[in-house]
Amino acid sequence: MARIDHWKRNRDQLIKQMAASGKVPMKVKMYYGRLIPFIYLQSGFGVMSLVRWLVLNLTGLFRPTFRGPITRSDLFEVVSKSTALACENFMLAITAEGYGSCPMEGFDESRVKKILKLGRSAHICMIIAVGDPDPKGIWGQQHRLGFDQVVFRK
């Protein structure tokens, strides 16, 4: 599940964990203290989006910098990608333990949120089925895009 409304809680938890294991470097404190709030803060009427766009694009004129996320939908895209990467790691761990998994899209998100008692601001990226793999679980030949269609060299 991807959430953009838990950034303060998650940031504070990460800093607390880092502090417990040793000194937190100043760059890390600046990242979590300045940059993360700047990216995650939302405002009415898109004012913060305009401020972010101006600051990031002006900064980009003088040095390499990231240019987003800018808007709320950009932020949802970022947290959805991060959640999908976490799901990938979860699925690899499941496979390493001898189980099978299957990521699924195309579900009734409203009903899933209701069953799991999640709030409206939760965004479910996927559902992952986990269990004992069936050797007959693959129903036919698997097809993949060609290597040259997905890998680019420069």
C-alpha positions as CSV (number, residue, x, y, z in Angstrom):
1,M,0.0,0.0,0.0
2,A,1.4,3.4,-0.9
3,R,0.7,6.4,1.4
4,I,1.7,10.0,0.9
5,D,0.1,11.0,4.2
6,H,2.5,9.1,6.5
7,W,5.7,10.8,5.5
8,K,6.2,12.6,8.8
9,R,5.7,9.4,10.9
10,N,8.0,7.4,8.6
11,R,10.7,10.1,8.5
12,D,10.7,10.4,12.3
13,Q,10.9,6.6,12.7
14,L,13.8,6.3,10.2
15,I,15.8,9.1,12.0
16,K,15.1,7.5,15.4
17,Q,16.4,4.2,14.1
18,M,19.5,5.8,12.6
19,A,20.2,7.7,15.8
20,A,19.9,4.5,17.9
21,S,22.6,2.8,15.7
22,G,25.0,5.7,15.8
23,K,25.5,9.4,14.8
24,V,23.2,10.6,12.0
25,P,25.3,12.5,9.4
26,M,24.4,16.1,8.8
27,K,23.6,15.4,5.1
28,V,21.0,12.8,6.2
29,K,19.5,15.3,8.7
30,M,19.3,17.9,5.9
31,Y,17.7,15.4,3.5
32,Y,15.0,14.4,6.0
33,G,14.7,17.8,7.6
34,R,14.5,20.0,4.5
35,L,14.1,18.1,1.3
36,I,11.5,15.6,2.3
37,P,9.1,18.1,3.8
38,F,9.6,20.3,0.7
39,I,8.6,17.4,-1.5
40,Y,5.8,15.9,0.6
41,L,4.0,19.1,1.8
42,Q,0.7,19.6,0.0
43,S,-1.3,22.8,0.0
44,G,-4.7,24.0,-1.2
45,F,-4.9,25.3,-4.8
46,G,-1.6,23.8,-5.8
47,V,0.5,26.7,-4.4
48,M,3.3,24.3,-3.1
49,S,3.3,22.6,-6.5
50,L,4.1,26.0,-8.2
51,V,6.7,26.8,-5.6
52,R,8.4,23.4,-6.1
53,W,8.3,23.7,-9.9
54,L,9.9,27.2,-9.7
55,V,12.6,26.2,-7.1
56,L,13.5,22.9,-8.8
57,N,13.7,24.3,-12.3
58,L,15.6,27.4,-11.2
59,T,18.1,25.2,-9.3
60,G,18.4,23.0,-12.4
61,L,19.7,25.9,-14.4
62,F,22.8,26.0,-12.3
63,R,23.4,22.3,-11.3
64,P,22.1,18.9,-11.9
65,T,19.0,18.3,-9.8
66,F,15.9,16.2,-9.7
67,R,12.8,18.0,-11.3
68,G,10.1,16.3,-9.4
69,P,7.8,15.1,-8.0
70,I,5.9,18.4,-8.3
71,T,2.2,17.7,-8.0
72,R,0.2,15.3,-5.8
73,S,-0.2,12.9,-8.7
74,D,3.6,13.0,-9.3
75,L,4.0,12.1,-5.6
76,F,1.6,9.2,-5.9
77,E,3.6,7.9,-8.9
78,V,6.8,8.0,-6.8
79,V,5.4,6.2,-3.8
80,S,3.7,3.7,-6.1
81,K,7.0,2.9,-7.7
82,S,8.7,2.6,-4.3
83,T,5.9,0.3,-3.1
84,A,6.2,-1.8,-6.3
85,L,10.0,-2.2,-5.7
86,A,9.2,-3.4,-2.1
87,C,6.7,-5.8,-3.5
88,E,9.3,-7.2,-5.9
89,N,11.7,-7.8,-2.9
90,F,8.9,-9.4,-1.0
91,M,8.2,-11.8,-3.9
92,L,11.9,-12.6,-4.2
93,A,12.0,-13.4,-0.5
94,I,8.9,-15.6,-0.8
95,T,10.6,-17.5,-3.7
96,A,13.8,-17.9,-1.7
97,E,11.7,-19.6,1.1
98,G,10.3,-22.1,-1.4
99,Y,6.8,-20.5,-2.0
100,G,5.2,-19.1,-5.0
101,S,3.7,-15.6,-5.5
102,C,1.5,-13.9,-8.0
103,P,1.1,-10.1,-8.2
104,M,-2.4,-9.0,-9.2
105,E,-4.0,-5.9,-10.5
106,G,-7.6,-5.3,-11.5
107,F,-9.2,-5.7,-8.1
108,D,-12.0,-3.7,-6.4
109,E,-9.8,-1.2,-4.4
110,S,-12.8,0.2,-2.5
111,R,-13.8,-3.2,-1.2
112,V,-10.2,-4.2,-0.4
113,K,-9.8,-1.0,1.6
114,K,-13.0,-1.8,3.5
115,I,-12.0,-5.4,4.3
116,L,-8.6,-4.3,5.5
117,K,-10.0,-1.2,7.3
118,L,-7.8,1.2,5.4
119,G,-8.5,4.9,5.1
120,R,-9.4,6.8,1.9
121,S,-5.8,8.1,1.5
122,A,-4.4,4.5,1.2
123,H,-3.5,3.5,-2.4
124,I,-3.2,-0.2,-3.0
125,C,-0.7,-0.8,-5.7
126,M,-1.2,-4.6,-6.0
127,I,-2.3,-7.6,-4.2
128,I,0.1,-10.5,-3.9
129,A,-1.1,-14.1,-3.6
130,V,1.4,-16.4,-1.7
131,G,1.3,-20.1,-1.3
132,D,2.8,-23.4,-2.3
133,P,3.6,-23.4,-6.0
134,D,1.9,-25.8,-8.3
135,P,4.1,-27.4,-11.0
136,K,1.1,-27.2,-13.3
137,G,0.6,-23.5,-12.4
138,I,1.8,-22.2,-15.7
139,W,-0.9,-22.8,-18.2
140,G,0.9,-22.2,-21.4
141,Q,4.1,-21.0,-23.1
142,Q,5.3,-17.7,-21.6
143,H,6.0,-14.9,-24.0
144,R,8.5,-12.1,-23.4
145,L,9.4,-8.9,-25.3
146,G,12.8,-9.1,-27.1
147,F,15.9,-8.1,-25.2
148,D,16.6,-5.2,-27.6
149,Q,13.1,-3.8,-26.9
150,V,13.7,-3.4,-23.2
151,V,17.5,-3.0,-22.8
152,F,19.2,0.1,-24.3
153,R,22.9,0.7,-24.5
154,K,24.6,4.0,-25.1
